[in-house]
C-alpha cells in the first residue's frame, strides 16, 4: 500500500510536535493508537536517518528542495477583463439570492432542530 511507509513518518512527527522525546517506543505507541502495526525495519531506518537532527530543520531543508522541482505546466491564461458595469450586475443579483437561500435553510430541519 502506497501510504504504508508514511505512517512511521507521521507518527514521528506527531510525537515531535507533542513535545515528547521521539523514541521507537513512542512511535510504536502512536501507531498502535491508530490501529497500525510498526515495521521494525522501516522504523529503525527512520530513526537512524533522523538521529541527532532537528525535525524542523529537516522539514525546512526538504521544502527548499521541493521548491526547485517543476510540477507541470502553468495552466492557461486568465479570461479577458470585463467592464465595471458587468461586475456590478452580478453583485446586485447576489443579494436577493442569498435571502432566498437563508429562507430555505430554515425549512430544512422540518421543525426538528438539533439545538431547539
C-alpha positions as a Markdown table, in Angstrom:
| # | Residue | x | y | z |
|---|---|---|---|---|
| 1 | Unk | 0.0 | 0.0 | 0.0 |
| 2 | Unk | 1.4 | 3.4 | -1.0 |
| 3 | Unk | 0.9 | 5.2 | 2.3 |
| 4 | Unk | 2.2 | 2.4 | 4.4 |
| 5 | Unk | 5.8 | 3.9 | 4.8 |
| 6 | Unk | 4.3 | 7.3 | 5.6 |
| 7 | Unk | 2.7 | 6.1 | 8.8 |
| 8 | Unk | 6.1 | 5.9 | 10.5 |
| 9 | Unk | 7.0 | 9.5 | 9.5 |
| 10 | Unk | 3.5 | 10.7 | 10.5 |
| 11 | Unk | 3.9 | 9.1 | 13.9 |
| 12 | Unk | 7.4 | 10.5 | 14.3 |
| 13 | Unk | 6.0 | 14.0 | 13.6 |
| 14 | Unk | 3.1 | 13.6 | 16.0 |
| 15 | Unk | 5.5 | 12.7 | 18.8 |
| 16 | Unk | 7.8 | 15.5 | 17.9 |
| 17 | Unk | 5.0 | 18.1 | 17.7 |
| 18 | Unk | 3.6 | 16.9 | 21.0 |
| 19 | Unk | 6.9 | 17.9 | 22.6 |
| 20 | Unk | 7.8 | 14.4 | 23.7 |
| 21 | Unk | 11.1 | 12.6 | 23.3 |
| 22 | Unk | 11.0 | 10.8 | 19.9 |
| 23 | Unk | 11.8 | 7.2 | 20.6 |
| 24 | Unk | 10.9 | 3.9 | 18.9 |
| 25 | Unk | 8.5 | 3.1 | 21.8 |
| 26 | Unk | 6.7 | 6.5 | 21.5 |
| 27 | Unk | 6.3 | 6.0 | 17.7 |
| 28 | Unk | 5.0 | 2.5 | 18.2 |
| 29 | Unk | 2.5 | 3.7 | 20.8 |
| 30 | Unk | 1.2 | 6.3 | 18.3 |
| 31 | Unk | 0.9 | 3.7 | 15.6 |
| 32 | Unk | -0.9 | 1.3 | 17.9 |
| 33 | Unk | -3.3 | 4.0 | 18.9 |
| 34 | Unk | -4.1 | 4.4 | 15.2 |
| 35 | Unk | -4.6 | 0.7 | 14.8 |
| 36 | Unk | -1.4 | 0.3 | 12.8 |
| 37 | Unk | 1.5 | -2.1 | 13.1 |
| 38 | Unk | 5.0 | -0.8 | 13.1 |
| 39 | Unk | 7.5 | -2.2 | 10.7 |
| 40 | Unk | 10.6 | -2.5 | 12.8 |
| 41 | Unk | 13.0 | -2.4 | 9.8 |
| 42 | Unk | 11.4 | 0.8 | 8.5 |
| 43 | Unk | 11.3 | 2.3 | 12.0 |
| 44 | Unk | 14.9 | 1.6 | 12.6 |
| 45 | Unk | 15.8 | 3.1 | 9.2 |
| 46 | Unk | 13.8 | 6.3 | 10.0 |
| 47 | Unk | 15.3 | 6.6 | 13.5 |
| 48 | Unk | 18.9 | 6.3 | 12.2 |
| 49 | Unk | 18.2 | 8.7 | 9.3 |
| 50 | Unk | 16.9 | 11.4 | 11.8 |
| 51 | Unk | 19.2 | 10.6 | 14.7 |
| 52 | Unk | 20.7 | 13.9 | 16.1 |
| 53 | Unk | 18.7 | 16.1 | 13.7 |
| 54 | Unk | 16.1 | 18.7 | 14.5 |
| 55 | Unk | 12.9 | 17.8 | 12.7 |
| 56 | Unk | 12.1 | 21.4 | 11.9 |
| 57 | Unk | 15.5 | 21.8 | 10.1 |
| 58 | Unk | 14.9 | 18.6 | 8.2 |
| 59 | Unk | 11.5 | 19.9 | 7.0 |
| 60 | Unk | 12.9 | 23.3 | 6.1 |
| 61 | Unk | 15.6 | 21.6 | 4.0 |
| 62 | Unk | 13.1 | 19.4 | 2.3 |
| 63 | Unk | 10.9 | 22.4 | 1.4 |
| 64 | Unk | 13.8 | 24.2 | -0.3 |
| 65 | Unk | 14.4 | 21.0 | -2.4 |
| 66 | Unk | 10.7 | 20.8 | -3.3 |
| 67 | Unk | 10.7 | 24.5 | -4.3 |
| 68 | Unk | 13.2 | 23.7 | -7.1 |
| 69 | Unk | 11.1 | 20.9 | -8.6 |
| 70 | Unk | 8.9 | 21.6 | -11.6 |
| 71 | Unk | 5.5 | 20.2 | -11.1 |
| 72 | Unk | 4.0 | 20.7 | -14.5 |
| 73 | Unk | 2.6 | 23.4 | -16.8 |
| 74 | Unk | 1.5 | 26.8 | -15.7 |
| 75 | Unk | -2.1 | 26.4 | -17.0 |
| 76 | Unk | -3.9 | 28.7 | -19.3 |
| 77 | Unk | -4.1 | 32.4 | -19.1 |
| 78 | Unk | -6.9 | 34.2 | -17.4 |
| 79 | Unk | -10.0 | 35.3 | -19.2 |
| 80 | Unk | -10.5 | 38.7 | -20.7 |
| 81 | Unk | -11.4 | 41.6 | -18.3 |
| 82 | Unk | -15.0 | 42.7 | -18.1 |
| 83 | Unk | -16.3 | 46.2 | -17.8 |
| 84 | Unk | -17.3 | 47.8 | -14.5 |
| 85 | Unk | -21.0 | 47.5 | -15.4 |
| 86 | Unk | -20.6 | 43.8 | -15.9 |
| 87 | Unk | -19.1 | 43.4 | -12.4 |
| 88 | Unk | -21.9 | 45.4 | -10.8 |
| 89 | Unk | -24.7 | 43.3 | -12.2 |
| 90 | Unk | -23.7 | 40.0 | -10.5 |
| 91 | Unk | -23.3 | 41.8 | -7.2 |
| 92 | Unk | -26.8 | 43.2 | -7.4 |
| 93 | Unk | -28.2 | 39.7 | -8.2 |
| 94 | Unk | -26.3 | 38.0 | -5.4 |
| 95 | Unk | -28.1 | 39.8 | -2.5 |
| 96 | Unk | -31.6 | 38.5 | -3.3 |
| 97 | Unk | -30.3 | 35.0 | -4.0 |
| 98 | Unk | -28.7 | 34.9 | -0.6 |
| 99 | Unk | -32.0 | 35.9 | 1.1 |
| 100 | Unk | -33.8 | 33.1 | -0.7 |
| 101 | Unk | -31.1 | 30.6 | 0.4 |
| 102 | Unk | -31.5 | 31.6 | 4.0 |
| 103 | Unk | -35.2 | 31.0 | 3.9 |
| 104 | Unk | -34.7 | 27.6 | 2.5 |
| 105 | Unk | -32.2 | 26.7 | 5.3 |
| 106 | Unk | -34.8 | 27.5 | 7.9 |
| 107 | Unk | -37.2 | 24.9 | 6.4 |
| 108 | Unk | -34.5 | 22.2 | 6.1 |
| 109 | Unk | -35.0 | 20.9 | 9.7 |
| 110 | Unk | -38.8 | 20.4 | 9.2 |
| 111 | Unk | -39.3 | 21.7 | 12.8 |
| 112 | Unk | -36.9 | 19.2 | 14.3 |
| 113 | Unk | -33.9 | 21.4 | 15.0 |
| 114 | Unk | -30.9 | 19.8 | 16.7 |
| 115 | Unk | -30.4 | 22.8 | 19.1 |
| 116 | Unk | -34.0 | 23.9 | 19.5 |
